[in-house]
């Protein structure tokens, strides 16, 4: 999703995922509105082409490195401009396990008994996310004029029926505190992702807001709110 969940890009979606081998990915483009969209599209399309075969950490690393390489190939061929890039956060489900991965400042959280546990790692200077302000990335897919190595953060965990997962761009976490996110997720709603994206928008909506919520028993929801950001 790209914002995509194993199919076409979506604005709002809810349904069920296949935990025997399902996946969800958010790519938050950088480089201005047009070039950011190009970058996120390239990343999502590259991931979509290989994610079905991913079963381990090596597969995730190879998949992300390929997306990183494709961005530079696009820049050199005249698609977009030098320096365009994207963050990425995603999850692959298989055999009652999950691999969560990220590069950049988009986040993944485990949802357990009303609490949020961050599974991803922020690639920002000093780990400072600077709510409602800018924060400098230490790595991303693309994002530089010449290729640099990228090291994805990957975490494996066992799926449990009562545990959910939240994926989001910094458009949510820069605007809404984690305690507030947890409280909003506890409220009854047919689409928790839309509920969260609306809260970020109401708080000021400074950047694109993309949210995926995968609840217990693989119920899932996604929401996208696009801002005309210069990031």
C-alpha positions as a LaTeX table, in Angstrom:
\begin{tabular}{lrrr}
\hline
Residue & $x$ (\AA) & $y$ (\AA) & $z$ (\AA) \\
\hline
Unk1 & 0.00 & 0.00 & 0.00 \\
Unk2 & 1.67 & 2.47 & $-0.85$ \\
Unk3 & 0.37 & 2.03 & 0.02 \\
Unk4 & $-0.85$ & $-1.49$ & $-0.82$ \\
Unk5 & $-2.01$ & $-4.77$ & 0.71 \\
Unk6 & $-1.36$ & $-7.54$ & $-1.79$ \\
Unk7 & $-3.38$ & $-5.79$ & $-4.50$ \\
Unk8 & $-4.36$ & $-2.38$ & $-5.82$ \\
Unk9 & $-3.54$ & 0.87 & $-3.97$ \\
Unk10 & $-6.28$ & 1.82 & $-1.51$ \\
Unk11 & $-7.60$ & 4.87 & 0.32 \\
Unk12 & $-9.67$ & 2.93 & 2.88 \\
Unk13 & $-9.99$ & $-0.82$ & 3.18 \\
Unk14 & $-11.03$ & $-3.47$ & 5.69 \\
Unk15 & $-11.24$ & $-7.24$ & 5.53 \\
Unk16 & $-9.21$ & $-10.33$ & 6.33 \\
Unk17 & $-5.60$ & $-11.26$ & 5.57 \\
Unk18 & $-4.15$ & $-14.69$ & 4.87 \\
Unk19 & $-1.76$ & $-15.34$ & 7.75 \\
Unk20 & $-0.38$ & $-18.45$ & 6.02 \\
Unk21 & 1.28 & $-15.95$ & 3.68 \\
Unk22 & $-0.08$ & $-12.43$ & 3.74 \\
Unk23 & 1.72 & $-9.11$ & 3.68 \\
Unk24 & 1.29 & $-5.38$ & 4.14 \\
Unk25 & 3.74 & $-2.62$ & 3.24 \\
Unk26 & 3.81 & 1.18 & 3.56 \\
Unk27 & 6.24 & 3.21 & 1.44 \\
Unk28 & 6.32 & 6.91 & 2.36 \\
Unk29 & 7.86 & 8.79 & $-0.57$ \\
Unk30 & 10.28 & 11.73 & $-0.29$ \\
Unk31 & 11.47 & 14.36 & $-2.73$ \\
Unk32 & 8.37 & 16.48 & $-3.24$ \\
Unk33 & 4.82 & 15.42 & $-4.06$ \\
Unk34 & 5.38 & 14.14 & $-7.62$ \\
Unk35 & 8.78 & 12.51 & $-7.12$ \\
Unk36 & 7.75 & 11.09 & $-3.73$ \\
Unk37 & 4.83 & 9.34 & $-5.43$ \\
Unk38 & 7.16 & 7.95 & $-8.10$ \\
Unk39 & 9.57 & 6.67 & $-5.44$ \\
Unk40 & 6.88 & 5.02 & $-3.31$ \\
Unk41 & 5.31 & 3.41 & $-6.39$ \\
Unk42 & 8.65 & 1.92 & $-7.47$ \\
Unk43 & 9.28 & 0.54 & $-3.99$ \\
Unk44 & 5.81 & $-1.01$ & $-3.67$ \\
Unk45 & 5.87 & $-2.54$ & $-7.15$ \\
Unk46 & 9.32 & $-4.03$ & $-6.50$ \\
Unk47 & 8.26 & $-5.47$ & $-3.15$ \\
Unk48 & 5.05 & $-6.86$ & $-4.65$ \\
Unk49 & 7.07 & $-8.72$ & $-7.26$ \\
Unk50 & 9.08 & $-10.72$ & $-4.71$ \\
Unk51 & 7.33 & $-10.71$ & $-1.33$ \\
Unk52 & 5.40 & $-13.94$ & $-1.96$ \\
Unk53 & 8.66 & $-15.90$ & $-1.87$ \\
Unk54 & 10.02 & $-14.36$ & 1.34 \\
Unk55 & 10.39 & $-16.80$ & 4.23 \\
Unk56 & 13.36 & $-15.51$ & 6.24 \\
Unk57 & 15.46 & $-12.48$ & 7.14 \\
Unk58 & 17.78 & $-12.99$ & 4.17 \\
Unk59 & 14.78 & $-12.83$ & 1.84 \\
Unk60 & 13.60 & $-9.57$ & 3.39 \\
Unk61 & 17.07 & $-8.04$ & 3.11 \\
Unk62 & 17.39 & $-9.05$ & $-0.55$ \\
Unk63 & 13.91 & $-7.71$ & $-1.34$ \\
Unk64 & 14.65 & $-4.30$ & 0.24 \\
Unk65 & 18.07 & $-4.02$ & $-1.37$ \\
Unk66 & 16.43 & $-4.70$ & $-4.74$ \\
Unk67 & 13.90 & $-1.91$ & $-4.17$ \\
Unk68 & 16.76 & 0.42 & $-3.16$ \\
Unk69 & 18.61 & $-0.45$ & $-6.37$ \\
Unk70 & 15.50 & 0.03 & $-8.52$ \\
Unk71 & 15.12 & 3.59 & $-7.22$ \\
Unk72 & 18.58 & 4.54 & $-8.44$ \\
Unk73 & 18.00 & 2.83 & $-11.76$ \\
Unk74 & 14.88 & 4.95 & $-12.14$ \\
Unk75 & 16.78 & 8.14 & $-11.28$ \\
Unk76 & 19.51 & 7.37 & $-13.81$ \\
Unk77 & 16.93 & 6.68 & $-16.51$ \\
Unk78 & 15.20 & 10.02 & $-15.98$ \\
Unk79 & 12.24 & 8.90 & $-13.88$ \\
Unk80 & 11.90 & 11.37 & $-11.05$ \\
Unk81 & 14.88 & 13.38 & $-9.87$ \\
Unk82 & 18.18 & 12.57 & $-8.11$ \\
Unk83 & 17.67 & 12.28 & $-4.36$ \\
Unk84 & 14.07 & 11.06 & $-4.45$ \\
Unk85 & 13.48 & 8.26 & $-1.99$ \\
Unk86 & 11.15 & 6.46 & 0.35 \\
Unk87 & 10.92 & 4.99 & 3.81 \\
Unk88 & 9.45 & 1.53 & 4.15 \\
Unk89 & 7.78 & $-0.49$ & 6.88 \\
Unk90 & 6.08 & $-3.81$ & 6.38 \\
Unk91 & 5.22 & $-7.27$ & 7.58 \\
Unk92 & 5.17 & $-10.72$ & 5.99 \\
Unk93 & 3.02 & $-13.45$ & 7.60 \\
Unk94 & 3.80 & $-17.14$ & 7.08 \\
Unk95 & 3.40 & $-20.39$ & 9.03 \\
Unk96 & 2.08 & $-18.63$ & 12.18 \\
Unk97 & 5.08 & $-16.31$ & 12.27 \\
Unk98 & 5.72 & $-12.77$ & 11.07 \\
Unk99 & 8.72 & $-10.78$ & 9.88 \\
Unk100 & 8.46 & $-7.03$ & 10.50 \\
Unk101 & 10.92 & $-4.81$ & 8.67 \\
Unk102 & 11.67 & $-1.12$ & 8.19 \\
Unk103 & 14.08 & 1.44 & 6.81 \\
Unk104 & 13.56 & 5.09 & 7.77 \\
Unk105 & 11.03 & 6.53 & 10.21 \\
Unk106 & 7.79 & 4.74 & 9.35 \\
Unk107 & 6.91 & 2.50 & 12.27 \\
Unk108 & 5.55 & $-0.90$ & 13.25 \\
Unk109 & 3.95 & $-1.59$ & 16.64 \\
Unk110 & 2.70 & $-4.68$ & 18.38 \\
Unk111 & $-0.75$ & $-4.24$ & 19.94 \\
Unk112 & $-1.08$ & $-6.24$ & 23.16 \\
Unk113 & $-3.66$ & $-5.74$ & 25.91 \\
Unk114 & $-4.14$ & $-2.07$ & 25.11 \\
Unk115 & $-0.41$ & $-1.32$ & 25.00 \\
Unk116 & 1.87 & $-0.41$ & 22.08 \\
Unk117 & 5.32 & $-1.95$ & 21.71 \\
Unk118 & 7.45 & $-0.49$ & 18.92 \\
Unk119 & 8.89 & $-3.30$ & 16.78 \\
Unk120 & 10.65 & $-1.09$ & 14.21 \\
Unk121 & 13.69 & 1.13 & 14.73 \\
Unk122 & 13.78 & 4.79 & 13.74 \\
Unk123 & 16.60 & 5.75 & 11.38 \\
Unk124 & 16.86 & 9.34 & 12.59 \\
Unk125 & 19.67 & 11.43 & 14.03 \\
Unk126 & 20.06 & 10.58 & 17.69 \\
Unk127 & 16.83 & 8.59 & 17.53 \\
Unk128 & 14.95 & 11.92 & 17.92 \\
Unk129 & 11.65 & 11.98 & 16.10 \\
Unk130 & 10.86 & 15.62 & 17.04 \\
Unk131 & 7.06 & 15.63 & 17.19 \\
Unk132 & 5.39 & 18.15 & 14.88 \\
Unk133 & 8.77 & 19.15 & 13.50 \\
Unk134 & 11.30 & 17.86 & 10.99 \\
Unk135 & 13.66 & 15.00 & 11.72 \\
Unk136 & 16.69 & 14.03 & 9.65 \\
Unk137 & 16.84 & 10.46 & 8.36 \\
Unk138 & 20.07 & 8.50 & 8.65 \\
Unk139 & 19.00 & 6.02 & 5.96 \\
Unk140 & 16.20 & 5.48 & 3.47 \\
Unk141 & 15.60 & 3.74 & 0.17 \\
Unk142 & 17.07 & 6.11 & $-2.40$ \\
Unk143 & 17.14 & 9.59 & $-0.90$ \\
Unk144 & 20.68 & 10.46 & $-1.99$ \\
Unk145 & 22.27 & 11.53 & $-5.26$ \\
Unk146 & 24.53 & 8.45 & $-5.36$ \\
Unk147 & 23.89 & 4.93 & $-4.02$ \\
Unk148 & 24.60 & 4.28 & $-0.34$ \\
Unk149 & 24.34 & 0.96 & 1.46 \\
Unk150 & 21.13 & 0.30 & 3.36 \\
Unk151 & 20.64 & $-1.96$ & 6.38 \\
Unk152 & 17.01 & $-2.90$ & 7.08 \\
Unk153 & 15.81 & $-3.57$ & 10.61 \\
Unk154 & 14.12 & $-6.98$ & 10.73 \\
Unk155 & 12.27 & $-8.60$ & 13.62 \\
Unk156 & 10.68 & $-12.06$ & 13.73 \\
Unk157 & 7.89 & $-12.94$ & 16.13 \\
Unk158 & 5.30 & $-15.64$ & 16.73 \\
Unk159 & 1.70 & $-14.82$ & 15.90 \\
Unk160 & $-0.81$ & $-14.98$ & 18.73 \\
Unk161 & $-4.59$ & $-14.71$ & 18.41 \\
Unk162 & $-4.87$ & $-11.81$ & 20.86 \\
Unk163 & $-2.00$ & $-9.72$ & 19.46 \\
Unk164 & $-2.39$ & $-7.17$ & 16.66 \\
Unk165 & $-0.05$ & $-5.07$ & 14.56 \\
Unk166 & 0.02 & $-1.39$ & 13.58 \\
Unk167 & 2.01 & $-0.07$ & 10.61 \\
Unk168 & 2.10 & 3.69 & 10.03 \\
Unk169 & 3.95 & 6.54 & 8.39 \\
Unk170 & 5.33 & 9.38 & 10.49 \\
Unk171 & 2.30 & 11.40 & 9.44 \\
Unk172 & 0.51 & 9.59 & 12.29 \\
Unk173 & 3.19 & 9.37 & 14.99 \\
Unk174 & 4.41 & 12.96 & 14.57 \\
Unk175 & 0.90 & 14.23 & 15.25 \\
Unk176 & $-0.60$ & 11.75 & 17.75 \\
Unk177 & 1.14 & 10.53 & 20.90 \\
Unk178 & 1.49 & 6.79 & 21.45 \\
Unk179 & $-0.78$ & 6.85 & 24.51 \\
Unk180 & $-3.48$ & 8.52 & 22.42 \\
Unk181 & $-3.01$ & 6.00 & 19.59 \\
Unk182 & $-3.49$ & 3.13 & 22.07 \\
Unk183 & $-6.64$ & 4.79 & 23.44 \\
Unk184 & $-8.08$ & 5.31 & 19.95 \\
Unk185 & $-7.42$ & 1.67 & 19.06 \\
Unk186 & $-9.40$ & 0.62 & 22.13 \\
Unk187 & $-12.48$ & 2.47 & 20.90 \\
Unk188 & $-15.06$ & 0.44 & 18.94 \\
Unk189 & $-14.92$ & 1.26 & 15.21 \\
Unk190 & $-15.39$ & $-0.54$ & 11.90 \\
Unk191 & $-12.10$ & 0.83 & 10.52 \\
Unk192 & $-9.48$ & 1.58 & 13.20 \\
Unk193 & $-6.97$ & 2.72 & 10.58 \\
Unk194 & $-9.34$ & 5.42 & 9.33 \\
Unk195 & $-10.05$ & 6.35 & 12.96 \\
Unk196 & $-6.31$ & 6.95 & 13.54 \\
Unk197 & $-5.72$ & 8.82 & 10.29 \\
Unk198 & $-8.64$ & 11.14 & 11.07 \\
Unk199 & $-7.12$ & 11.89 & 14.50 \\
Unk200 & $-3.77$ & 12.80 & 12.91 \\
Unk201 & $-5.53$ & 15.00 & 10.38 \\
Unk202 & $-7.51$ & 16.72 & 13.15 \\
Unk203 & $-4.24$ & 17.37 & 15.01 \\
Unk204 & $-2.84$ & 19.31 & 12.06 \\
Unk205 & $-2.10$ & 16.74 & 9.36 \\
Unk206 & 1.35 & 18.06 & 8.43 \\
Unk207 & 2.32 & 15.09 & 6.22 \\
Unk208 & 0.87 & 12.12 & 4.35 \\
Unk209 & $-0.86$ & 9.79 & 6.80 \\
Unk210 & $-0.89$ & 6.07 & 6.08 \\
Unk211 & $-2.08$ & 3.49 & 8.60 \\
Unk212 & $-2.53$ & $-0.29$ & 8.52 \\
Unk213 & $-4.03$ & $-2.13$ & 11.48 \\
Unk214 & $-3.94$ & $-5.93$ & 11.59 \\
Unk215 & $-6.03$ & $-7.14$ & 14.51 \\
Unk216 & $-6.48$ & $-10.50$ & 16.18 \\
Unk217 & $-7.39$ & $-13.38$ & 13.87 \\
Unk218 & $-6.02$ & $-11.43$ & 10.87 \\
Unk219 & $-8.77$ & $-8.82$ & 10.62 \\
Unk220 & $-7.18$ & $-5.86$ & 8.87 \\
Unk221 & $-7.91$ & $-2.25$ & 7.95 \\
Unk222 & $-6.02$ & 0.42 & 6.04 \\
Unk223 & $-6.38$ & 4.15 & 5.46 \\
Unk224 & $-4.49$ & 6.78 & 3.46 \\
Unk225 & $-4.79$ & 10.57 & 3.67 \\
Unk226 & $-2.57$ & 12.42 & 1.21 \\
Unk227 & $-1.25$ & 15.90 & 1.93 \\
Unk228 & 0.67 & 17.99 & $-0.59$ \\
Unk229 & 3.87 & 17.76 & 1.40 \\
Unk230 & 7.27 & 18.97 & 0.13 \\
Unk231 & 9.07 & 16.18 & 1.96 \\
\hline
\end{tabular}
